[in-house]
Structures are given as C-alpha cells and as structure tokens.
Amino acid sequence: MTVTGIGTFILDFQTTNFDDDSKIVMKMLCDYRASVHGETHNPQNQEYYTLDPPVSSAGWSFAKLFIAGQFVEKLYQRYSDQIEESRGKKFEDKFVSWFARGLELRNCQAKIKIAQEMRI
C-alpha cells in the first residue's frame, strides 16, 4: 500500500489522568519522530504533532490530538508492517489501532479514536 497526500490526523484523546497520559503520548510521538527523522525533541518545534489543552467533565479530560499528515506518512514508511497488521479496513483505522497499541504498551490509560471532524 502506498500512502501519500494524507491530511492532518485529528484524534479524540480521553483520559482520567491527563497529566500522566499526556506526557506518555508526547514522549511516544517524540520517540517516533526521532525514529523517522533522527531528531531529538525540541518543544519549540511542534509542527509534527500537538495536543490541545483538555476540557474536563465528570472526572474525565477530553482533548484533541493533531498529527501532521506528512509525519503519519513517514511513520507508515518506517512501521508499515506493524500498521498493516493492525485492526481496521481503512488506513486511518489501522493507523489509530497501531497508535493506540503503542500507548497501551507504555501503560497509557487514555483512549483515542478518530475525531468526528476527520470523518466528514
């Protein structure tokens, strides 16, 4: 499968422990960035991904996670075997399933899903 011309991924990020889980997701993205670009994390350089400040309700925090399409393409080039083996029929579903598994393996309790804005 060739993956090109992907737009920004918008994911719903839901958690009961935003401080810890947001650190895990940002560290994971930083690690992925280093694996595809050979760069270390620079907090001033967030063009690849960003996590909006959360909105809290009933003990849960809700935020949007944005991942640049070009970064998703690079991740696919590097991790295509793992992404292709993930659950889902469409690429977006496979990518989110793969990404969620990475969070799970790092003991992140957040739930992620494709935001409604991406399904339009």
N, C-alpha and C positions, 0 to 999 in steps of 0.2 A: 504494500500500500504506500502510495506517495501522499504526503501531507504537506500542502502548501496553501498560502493565502488564508490562513486561519486568523479570525478576528480575536479580539481580547476575550479570554475566558472570564466569565463572571460567576462566582460561586457563592452560595449562601453558606456561611460559617456560623454554626450554632454550638454553644457550649455553656456549661455551668461553671467553668473555671477559665475565664477569658485570659487572665494574666499568664497562667502556665501554658495553656494551649496555644495562645497566640505566639509565645516565644518558640514553641516547638515547630509550628508551621513556618515561621520566618527563618528559623535555623535550617529546616529541611530545604526550603527554597534556596537559601544561601548555599547550602551544600550542593544542591543540584546545579546552581549557577556555576559554582567552581568546577563541577564535573564536566560541564559543556563548554565553558569559556576559559577555564584555568585562572579565574579571578578570585580574589578574596572579597569578602563582604565589605561594602562601603555604604553605610547607612544613608549617606547623602545622595546615593545614586540608585534610585528606586524605579527606574524605567521598566524593569522586568516584572515586578510584582508589587502589590501594595494591599494592605489590609485596612479597611476603614475603621474608624472608632466604633465601638459597639453601642447598640441600643439595648438596654436591659429591661426585662419584664419577667415577673414570676420566677426569679432565680436563674433565668437563662439570659445569655448575652447573644445578640444577633449582629452579624457584621457581613459586609461584602468583601470577598477576596477577589482581586483582579490580577490575572496573569496574562502578560502580553502574548499575543499570537505568535510572534517570532520566537519567543522563549519556549512556548509549547512545541513549536516545530523543531527547535534544537533538542528539546527533551525527547521528542519522538525519534529523532535521528540516533540519539545515544541509547535510548531504552526501548526501542521498537518491539523487541521480542517480548519483554515484560508487559508492555502496554497491549499488544495484540492478544496476549493470553488472558487479559482481564475480562471481567464480565461486561456484557453490553453488545449491542448490534452496531450502533453508530460509533464513530471515532470519539465523539465527545463523551459518551457513556463509558467507553473503555478507558479513556484518559482519567476521568474522575474516579472510576473504580480503582485504577492503579495508584492514583494520588492518595486516595483515602486509605488504601492498604499501607502505603508508606507512613502515613500519620499514625495508623494503628500500631505499626511495628515500633514506633517511637513513643508509645504509651500516651498518645494524644487522645483525649476523650471527646474532642469536637466531632460533630457530624457535618459533612459537606455534601452539597448537591448542586446541580446546575441551577442557577438562578432563573427565575421566570423570564427575566429580560433577555436571556440567551435563546429562549425557545420561540421568540417572536419571529 
